Structure formats: C-alpha cells, structure tokens
Amino acid sequence: MGGVKAGAPAVRGPSKRLTPRPPPRFALPRPHRPKHVPTTQELTMADLAFVAATIAVFALVALIARGVTKL
C-alpha cells in the first residue's frame, strides 16, 4: 500500500493582508433618520388591517376544510 503523495500544499497562502487597516482620516457620515415617522393612527390602521387579513385567511381555511369533508 502506498502512502500519501507528497505534493503541493492544499493552501498556498493567505488571501488577505494580515496587517490591520489604517484608521480613517475622516469620520464616517451618520445614517439619516427617516423623515416620516408613522403616527399612532397609522399604526392602529395597520394593526386593524392585519387582524382583518388574519380573520379572512382563517375563514377561507375553514371553508376549504368544510368543502373537503363533503367529498
């Protein structure tokens, strides 16, 4: 039985420099805050739309289940 072939190593060397990056000369810009902040009324309407959609989905599932049981 032969041994392991002695060939080229699997990894030639690191693909990136190992020295740390120099510090930036200027401060990075701060991310901008959104100009439009949702109001309480908008959040309430979104909640109501979510509840209505959830009830509609469960009603549809109930109708499908009722139809399947009749088969």
N, C-alpha and C positions, 0 to 999 in steps of 0.2 A: 504494500500500500504506500502510495506517495504522500508526502507531506504537503503543507500549504505552500503555494508558489510564492516566492519572494519577488514581488513586482513593485510597481509604483504604489505609494501610499494612497488610501482612499480619499483623503482630504489634502489638497495641495497647500493651502494656507488660508488665513482669514480673508473674508471678502470685504471687510470694512477696516478702516483705520482703528487702531486700539487707543489712540490718543483722544482725550476729551475735546469737545468743540470749544472754540474760544467764546467768551461771553459776548452777548450782543452789545453793540455800541449804543443803540437807542432802545428805549422801552417799547415793547410791542403795544399796538393800539388795543384799547379795551373794547370788548364786544358791545355793540349798540343795544340798548334796551328797546323792546318793541314800542312803537308809538301808540298802538291801540291796546289798551288793557280792557278785557271784557268786563261788562258791568254785571251786577247781580241779576238783573232781569234777563240778560243774555244767557247767563249760566243756568238760570231757572228754566228758560225755554229749552235749552239743550237737554236738561235732565228730563223734562216732560216728553220731549221727542224720543229720548232713549227708552223711557218707560213704555210709551205707546208702541214703539217698534218691537220691544220685547214681548208685550202682550199679543201683538199681531203675529209674531213668529210662533208663540205657543198655541194660539188659536189655530193657525194653519197646521201645526203638527197634530193637534187634536182632531181636526177634520180629516187629515190623511190617515190617522190611526183608526178613526171610525169607518172610513171607506175600506181600509184593508180588512177590518174584521167582518165586513159584509161579504167579502169574497169568499 
